[in-house]
Amino acid sequence: MRSSKLNYGDPKSLENKRLDEIKKLSYLERLERLFAILEVTYMLKTAKKVQFKTK
């Protein structure tokens, strides 16, 4: 497992770096990322809301 890295810097440069990273991905890898985002979004939308009552 990779160690996580924190990104510090100008938001514009970080955005450009991220776009370059995405452009290097193959079509299939981009599609897999899209489906992962859609899956998480659907799970969050349909998740049962839990409310705790304090006495």
Secondary structure, DSSP 4 states (H G I P E B T S, - for coil): -PPP----S-HHHHHHHHHHHHHTS-HHHHHHHHHHHHHHHHHHHHSPP--PPP-
